[in-house]
């Protein structure tokens, strides 16, 4: 079976342990601290992560420069501890859509890969689905900013449970 082509991928190496990187991507409290672009923030209490097959994840991102909140939610498709996360991703612009968390509409698939590389951890975020090419370029730039937030978080004492 042919592997679909990603809309985009973002990858980076981080100076942290695989355990800390994994917890940063799977634990609600940690995701709430970093899962946003550098100019945005997570709406407090909106982050849910149930990292098991069929578990849900949700997040609301405050985008103050455009005076709106972006809502994302989905279900975990597969979890391979410290190796790979795969989940669906739905998007809405209203609190009503976010609260309803409909899983039947159009969705993208997200795959996050982890790999130990000597004393660093490599992480790749890939998004699959359909969107106009110019939007994919902007979305990739947004995810680069999320990785900047992750890098700052992993360098903080919060990521190490201190």
N, C-alpha and C positions, 0 to 999 in steps of 0.2 A: 504494500500500500504506500502511495506517495505521501510524504510529509508535506502539509501545507506550508506555504511561504509566510513568514511573519510580516506583519505590517511594518514592524520595526523591532529592534532589540537594543538594549542598553546593557553594557557590561562594565564591570570595574573590579579591581582587587582592593581588599580592605585588610588593614593590619589588625586582626582580631582573631578570636578562636571560632571554629565552626559552630560551637555551642552557642556563643553569644550572637553570631549572625543568624542562626536558626531561630533563637528565641525572639530576636528583633523582628523577624518576619512572621512569627506565628502567635505571639502572645499579645492580647488586646492592649494591655497597659503599655507595653513597649511600642507597639504600632501607633498608638495614640500620640506618643511623644515625637515621632519622626515621619510618619507616612503622609507627607505633604510636600509641596514645593517650598523653596526657601522663602518665598514671599506670601505664603499661605499658612493656614493652621487647621488642625482637625477640630471640628465642633466637639467640645467636651461631652463625653458620654455616648458618642455616635459610633465608636469603634467596637466592633464585635468580631471575634475570630474564634471559630470552632474547628481547628485544623484536623479534621477527620473526613473521610469520604461522606459526602452528603451534608457536612456541616456548613453553616453559613458564615459569611463575612460581610460586614457593612462598614461604611465610613462616609461622613459628610465633611467636605472640605470648604472652609470659608475662603472666598476669593474677594478680599476687600477692594482691590483696585477696579473690579467690575461690579461690585455691590451685589453679589449673589453667592449662593451656596451650591456646590456641585455634589450630587448624591450618587454613591456607587454601592453596589451590593452584588452578591453572587453566592455560588455554592462550590465547595471544594470537590473536585473530580477525583483527585488522587493526591496522596501524601507519601513521599518516600523520605523518611526522616534524615535530615542533614544532607539530602541530595536534590530533591525536586518537590515543588509545589505546583499543582495545576488546578485552576479554578475558572469558573465563568465570571463574567463581569457585565453587569447591567448598569445603565446610567439614567438618571432623571434629574430634572431641574425643579421638582416640587417636593415639599415635605410629604404630601399625600402619596406620591409614587414611592418615596423612600419607606414610609411606614408600611405600605402594602407589600413591598418587596416581591413583586411579581417575577416569577422565574420563567414564564412562558414566552416573553417577548424576545426581540433580537438581542443577542449577546455576543460578546467577544470571549475568547479564551486567553488566559494568561498563564504562562509557564515561567517559573522562577527556578533556575538551576544553581546549585552550590557545588563548589569543588575546592578541596584543600590543595593549595599550591605552595609547598615548602612552608614558610612562616606566614603566609597570607591566605585569605579566602577570596576566591573568585565567585562573583554572583552575576548571573545574566537574567534580565527581565525581558521576555518576549511577548508581544501581543499579536493575536491572530484574529482575523475577522475581515470586515469590509469597512472602509472609510476612504474618502477622497485623499489623494496623495498629499495635497497641501496640508490637510488636517493631520495626517500621519506624521509629517515633519514637525508640526507644532506639538503634537502629543509626545513625540520622542524627546523634544527639548524639555517638555514638562517633566518627563520621567528622569531625565538627567538631573533636574533640580531636586527631585525626590532622592536620588542617589547622593546628592550633596548633603541633604538633610540626614540621610542614613549615615554618611561618613562622619558628620558632626556628632550624631548620637552615639555611634560605636566608639568614638574617641572620648566620650564622657563617662563619668562614673556610673551614671544611670544604667548604661548597657551592661555593666559588670555587676549589677546588683548591689552596689555600694550605697 
